[in-house]
Every structure is written in structure tokens, then in C-alpha cells.
Amino acid sequence: MSETLALSKDLINRPSVTPEDAGCQQMMMDYLEVLGFNNEIMNFEDTSNFWSLRQGKTEGPVFVFAGHTDVVPAGPLDKWHSPPFEATEKDGYLFGRGAADMKSSLAAMLVASKRFVKDYPDHNGSIGFLITSDEEGPFINGTVRVVEELMKRNQPLDYCVVGEPSSSEQFGDVIKNGRRGSLTGFLTIKGTQGHVAYPHLADNAIHKSLKALDELAHTEWDQGNEFFPATSFQIAIIKAGTAGNVIPGEKYVEFNFRYSTETTHEELQQRVLAILDKYNLEYDLNWKLNGEPFLTDHGHLLVAARNAIKAACQIDTAPLTSGGTSDGRFIAKTGAEIVEIGPVNKTIHQINECVKIEDLDKLTEVYYQILVELLATPKTF
Ligand SMILES: [Zn+2]
């Protein structure tokens, strides 16, 4: 059996629903220790994390594999055709919760590192692992805290491969070289409650905010750029009203921006305020910045990733920035070049999550080739 397959199974068999880790990280650390890595447990509150580093001949460049051992809940068990926490091979696929997101990536990172260290024991630079157990959860005590700690120590990070399942139709067709930012607004419009039969005594919070919300929904925030689609504004929740004969005195609106690198969250906030004020609304508005956008539009890592996929899969990969946010947004703060490379994401978070078994060794090969290109020999690009 391929070692990546065996390790994937071992990880899937551990029910590590966020923030549980179920021994996944200890397994990984034991594996890395044998390869000469220095493990450091960095747990915060209920979240298990570790940082591991193997220094080669020189300190830099520092190449890091980043990922998460936690998985989303299984959902209704009777809908799974095999138990979600018992890795099962069927028809060329490996089934189980986390099979695609992202336990097979973790297994591939381990096996690629083992092969690389064996083939190039005197490699340049350092190989790191930054592993968390809260990527699928509130992302408070995971990667964000570990990165803070590393930055406090001035630990450089040059290149980072995140194991998120980036592929779309076949393994290697898509890698993520950036992500849009995500900004949420929690808006309460204030009016005056009253009887529907006496509108002159009330001030309808729904009516008075319609024009402003319409303008927000139809504003062009930017036009995007080569790597990002235009910034999008979406109202997700509207709540108002208590009874059919009552004019509502309050209206609650929750909205979200997915924004490109053409705009900053400060600019978006200012423009929203300007629109609300233009209509003389009285309101409370709170914000949550879920993640700032990041982009790796050039550099050694992107070149290495493209070459590795070409060699392992005989296809030209497409770097895209679509999809949700990922822990890459926190690592981006270090200034590292970041690329997400992982298996096909069609079944992630679903019932009967699976990964094609033949993709596991290809993924390992891609990670290995990237290590070779970046750390094996002194290279000039
Ligand atoms: Zn994931």
C-alpha cells in the first residue's frame, strides 16, 4: 500500500471534529521527529497546534507546510455508505470525513518530507510544519495565534504550501494563489414603533432604509483585477417586524463583502457609512473583518508549484483566488509567498466525502518536487 494512503487512513480513523484533535497531531509529530524535525506544541485554550522545523545546511529559505487536523461534523450517519471515521476504500476512492479536507494532504506532506530528507539530507534552508485543529471552527486559537507567536520571535517564513483541497475537476487543475477578503456588517436601522393605522405617529424602519439598501446592493465597489473578480456585496439576513398591525421600530440587516485587492476594508466601511448617512438614517453598525485578501502573483513558489504539477500530472495548473477564506490569510501577514495545493474539492464537508486513491501519490509527488525545486540545490530563477 502507498504510504500516503496508509497515513491518510490512520488520520481519518481519528474522529477529530473541531476543535478535537484525537491524536492526529501527536502522530504527525512522532513521524517528523524521526526525520530530524524539532516539534513545538503551541496549544491555546481548547485548540491543539504545533510548529515543527527541520533546519538544513542554511537557515533560509524557510519553507512551510500548513494545514489542519480538524474536520467538520459527519452529519447524519445513516446517509454515509461507510462509517465516516473508518477510512474505507471503494471503487478507487478513499471515503471518510476529512479524506479530501484535508487529511490526505497532511499525509502527503509527511511522506514528501520523508522522501526529500532521505534524498537530500543536506538540503538548503528549513522545512516547517504549521498545523492547527481549529481551521473549520472559530479560527481564534489556531493558525492566527501560532503566526502571532512566530512573528514575535521574528521567525521568517518565505514559502508556504497550504494543503486545502484546491483542485476542481481533476487533481492539479487548480491551485489557489490568493483569496478574497471577507468583511461582515451588522446593521440595525432605528425607527419608531407604532400602530399600522396611525403611521403619522410612527417611523417605519423597513420603509426608511429601502433606498439605502438598494443603493448598497447596486453599487459597483471595484472592477476586480487580473486575479480577483469584482468586489461583491450581499445582504444575507434581514429581520424586522413583530406583528401584522405594528409598524416596526427596528430593522436588522447583516451583509457581507467578498473583496478584492483593489479595495481595503477601511474604504468599504467608509463608503457604506456615506451611503447610510446620505439617507439620514439613524443606525448602529458593527463590523467583523473575517480576513483580508492576499495574493501571490509571482515568485519562486508559484513557479515551483506550476512545474511540479506539470511533471506529476502532465497538465498546466490554473492559479485562482475563488472560493472561501482559508488560513492562508493569517500566514500572509508574515509576507510569505503562499499557494494552496490539494485534492479535488467536490465532496468536501459533504456526506460520503472522498478522494481518488491514485491522486494521493500524485499529491505527494507534487509536494516533493516543490521541495526539490526550492530547497534541494542552490538555484537561480
Ligand atoms: Zn480545509
Residues whose N, C-alpha, C, O or C-beta is under 5 A from the ligand:
A	BS01	ZN	D101 M102 E164
